[in-house]
Amino acid sequence: MTDRAGATIRAEALTKRFPGTTAPAVDAVDLHVAAGEFMTLLGPSGSGKTTTLNMIAGFEDVTSGRILLDDDDIARLPAYRRNLGMVFQSYALFPHMTAAQNVAFPLRQRKVGKAETARRVAEALELVHLGGHGDRLPSQLSGGQQQRVALARAVVFSPRALLLDEPLGALDKKLRESLQLEISRLHSELGITFVFVTHDQEEALALSDRIAVFRDGRIEQVGTPDELYESPASRFVATFLGDSNVFTGTVRGGLLDTGSAQLHCDGPDGPGCLVVRPERLRIGAPPTDGTNRLSATVTDVVYQGAFRRILVRFDDGSTGLVRDAGEAASARRDDRVEVSWPAQAGVLVPETAGERVEVGA
């Protein structure tokens, strides 16, 4: 199987309206996926991420807008003419065909000769570490092995890009993590463009070059995993991608007035939300200049191996989360504690949770 350079994928004002609905499922989405990039579409159920993927694949008609594969507008092409690989959560293997026959199916559809088909099928099965399993039926394979067969089938014809619709959603946690490594390896070895749909934030952070966060048919923010985690552009992104502590109020002169506390922050005057990740909070840390401190009561402590999740209730009644493996590991329920964090550990975002931001290229 010959490696190919990945194709660029560009959606321009991409819109999908389903009959009988008032709001579009996908609302004028602009998105640029670079050649060879691993782009993840992340969002809750109904956010438009899968519908966007299905329009790129050709499984959903486009209401308006364009889809460019390199310089070719494919928005009106049937799926079979787009030369895109597709992997589904359900595996979608033919139960009466062996693993090798399933992998060979797209080559047979393309009238590839028998000898070439046999060679490419063998290479594809080796690529997903299933050499020697080609004669087995899907019922004789584990769930993880079936998904590997689906991956081999999707790449055996050297597609211009690979689209993956929650491909690990049906697997248990340990197997998911194992196949995440396999998918990352495949992306590196093949060098083609991957567009991956998931609602699993940890999966998105682990696999992606960049992530597009969807909400209500629109894209809230596009960025690298660390950009989205460390510098969210909206309250929705901050709270959807990982755990967050959010303090709402009005900024005046570098202080956020929450009504019950004055918190150091860096941002313009006006309404805002201060987002602080739970690993940046400390319990019982010594005070320093610019440190924010709030009194709280521990409401629960959840052991998670290398660290503990410490849930607290601040004196104003709001709740918070501390993730700590240090001195706070000794915290117990009902303890009175001081929670602190340096001013630079917080990120100020717009007060409006759904405020739309400019999408990066």
Backbone hydrogen bonds, N-H to C=O, Kabsch-Sander energy under -0.5 kcal/mol:
donor,donor_aa,acceptor,acceptor_aa,energy
4,R,190,L,-0.6
6,G,191,G,-1.2
7,A,160,R,-2.0
9,I,33,V,-2.2
10,R,68,L,-2.5
11,A,31,L,-3.0
12,E,66,R,-2.6
13,A,11,A,-0.5
14,L,29,V,-2.6
15,T,64,S,-2.6
16,K,26,V,-2.2
21,T,18,F,-1.5
25,A,16,K,-1.9
26,V,16,K,-1.5
27,D,217,G,-3.0
28,A,26,V,-0.7
29,V,14,L,-2.7
31,L,11,A,-2.1
33,V,9,I,-3.5
34,A,32,H,-0.6
37,E,34,A,-2.1
39,M,37,E,-0.8
39,M,194,F,-2.7
40,T,210,R,-2.1
41,L,196,F,-2.9
42,L,40,T,-0.7
42,L,212,A,-2.7
43,G,198,T,-1.0
47,S,44,P,-1.7
52,T,48,G,-2.1
53,L,49,K,-2.0
54,N,50,T,-2.8
55,M,51,T,-1.9
56,I,52,T,-2.0
57,A,53,L,-2.5
58,G,54,N,-1.4
59,F,54,N,-2.3
60,E,54,N,-1.4
63,T,15,T,-1.8
64,S,15,T,-1.5
66,R,12,E,-2.2
68,L,10,R,-3.2
69,L,67,I,-0.5
69,L,72,D,-3.0
70,D,8,T,-2.6
70,D,68,L,-0.7
72,D,69,L,-2.2
74,I,67,I,-2.7
74,I,72,D,-0.8
75,A,67,I,-0.6
77,L,74,I,-1.5
79,A,58,G,-0.5
81,R,78,P,-1.6
82,R,79,A,-1.7
85,G,161,A,-2.5
87,V,163,L,-2.3
89,Q,165,D,-0.5
91,Y,88,F,-1.0
92,A,90,S,-2.2
97,M,94,F,-1.4
99,A,136,R,-2.3
100,A,134,G,-2.7
102,N,98,T,-2.5
103,V,99,A,-2.3
104,A,100,A,-2.1
105,F,101,Q,-0.9
105,F,102,N,-0.7
107,L,104,A,-0.7
108,R,104,A,-2.3
109,Q,105,F,-2.2
110,R,106,P,-1.0
111,K,108,R,-1.6
112,V,107,L,-2.5
117,T,113,G,-2.7
118,A,114,K,-2.7
119,R,115,A,-2.0
120,R,116,E,-2.5
121,V,117,T,-2.7
122,A,118,A,-2.1
123,E,119,R,-2.0
124,A,120,R,-2.4
125,L,121,V,-2.6
126,E,122,A,-2.0
127,L,123,E,-2.2
128,V,124,A,-1.4
129,H,126,E,-1.7
130,L,125,L,-3.6
133,H,130,L,-2.2
136,R,133,H,-1.8
140,Q,137,L,-2.0
141,L,138,P,-1.8
146,Q,142,S,-2.5
147,Q,143,G,-2.0
148,R,144,G,-1.6
149,V,145,Q,-2.0
150,A,146,Q,-2.1
151,L,147,Q,-2.1
152,A,148,R,-2.6
153,R,149,V,-2.6
154,A,150,A,-1.7
155,V,151,L,-1.2
155,V,152,A,-0.5
156,V,152,A,-1.4
158,S,155,V,-1.9
160,R,83,N,-2.6
161,A,83,N,-0.5
162,L,193,T,-3.2
163,L,85,G,-2.8
164,L,195,V,-2.8
165,D,87,V,-2.9
166,E,164,L,-0.9
166,E,197,V,-1.8
169,G,166,E,-1.5
171,L,168,L,-1.6
176,R,172,D,-2.9
177,E,173,K,-2.3
178,S,174,K,-1.8
179,L,175,L,-2.6
180,Q,176,R,-2.1
181,L,177,E,-1.4
182,E,178,S,-1.4
183,I,179,L,-2.7
184,S,180,Q,-2.3
185,R,181,L,-2.3
186,L,182,E,-2.7
187,H,183,I,-2.4
188,S,184,S,-2.0
189,E,185,R,-2.7
190,L,186,L,-3.0
191,G,187,H,-1.9
193,T,160,R,-0.7
194,F,37,E,-2.7
195,V,162,L,-2.5
196,F,39,M,-2.8
197,V,164,L,-3.2
198,T,41,L,-2.0
201,Q,199,H,-0.7
204,A,200,D,-2.1
205,L,201,Q,-2.5
206,A,202,E,-2.1
207,L,203,E,-1.8
208,S,204,A,-1.8
209,D,38,F,-2.6
210,R,38,F,-1.7
211,I,223,G,-3.0
212,A,40,T,-3.2
213,V,211,I,-0.6
213,V,221,Q,-2.7
214,F,42,L,-3.5
214,F,212,A,-0.6
215,R,218,R,-2.8
217,G,47,S,-2.2
218,R,215,R,-1.8
220,E,213,V,-3.0
220,E,218,R,-0.6
221,Q,213,V,-0.9
223,G,211,I,-1.9
228,L,224,T,-2.5
229,Y,225,P,-2.2
230,E,226,D,-2.8
231,S,227,E,-2.5
236,F,353,A,-1.2
238,A,234,S,-2.1
239,T,235,R,-2.3
240,F,236,F,-2.5
241,L,237,V,-2.3
242,G,240,F,-1.3
245,N,276,V,-2.3
246,V,244,S,-0.5
247,F,274,L,-2.5
248,T,246,V,-0.5
249,G,272,G,-2.3
250,T,257,D,-1.7
251,V,270,G,-3.0
252,R,255,L,-2.8
255,L,252,R,-1.0
256,L,263,L,-3.3
257,D,250,T,-3.0
257,D,255,L,-0.7
258,T,256,L,-0.8
258,T,261,A,-2.3
259,G,261,A,-0.5
263,L,256,L,-2.4
263,L,261,A,-0.6
265,C,254,G,-2.1
267,G,265,C,-0.6
270,G,251,V,-1.9
272,G,249,G,-2.3
273,C,349,V,-2.5
274,L,247,F,-3.4
275,V,273,C,-0.6
275,V,347,V,-3.1
276,V,245,N,-2.6
280,R,277,R,-2.0
281,L,278,P,-0.8
282,R,340,S,-2.6
284,G,282,R,-0.5
284,G,338,E,-2.3
291,T,288,T,-1.8
292,N,341,W,-3.0
294,L,339,V,-2.6
296,A,337,V,-2.3
297,T,313,R,-2.2
298,V,335,D,-2.6
299,T,311,L,-2.8
300,D,311,L,-1.4
302,V,309,R,-2.8
303,Y,301,V,-0.6
304,Q,307,F,-2.1
306,A,304,Q,-1.1
308,R,324,D,-1.9
309,R,302,V,-2.6
310,I,308,R,-0.7
310,I,322,V,-3.5
311,L,300,D,-2.4
311,L,309,R,-0.7
312,V,320,G,-2.3
313,R,297,T,-2.5
314,F,318,S,-2.7
315,D,295,S,-1.5
317,G,314,F,-2.3
320,G,312,V,-2.4
322,V,310,I,-2.5
323,R,278,P,-2.0
324,D,308,R,-1.9
324,D,322,V,-0.6
329,A,326,G,-2.0
330,S,327,E,-1.7
331,A,328,A,-2.3
334,D,298,V,-3.3
335,D,332,R,-2.1
337,V,296,A,-2.7
337,V,335,D,-0.5
339,V,294,L,-3.1
339,V,337,V,-0.5
340,S,282,R,-2.9
341,W,292,N,-1.7
343,A,290,G,-1.2
345,A,342,P,-1.9
346,G,343,A,-1.4
347,V,275,V,-2.5
349,V,273,C,-2.8
349,V,347,V,-0.5
355,E,352,T,-1.3
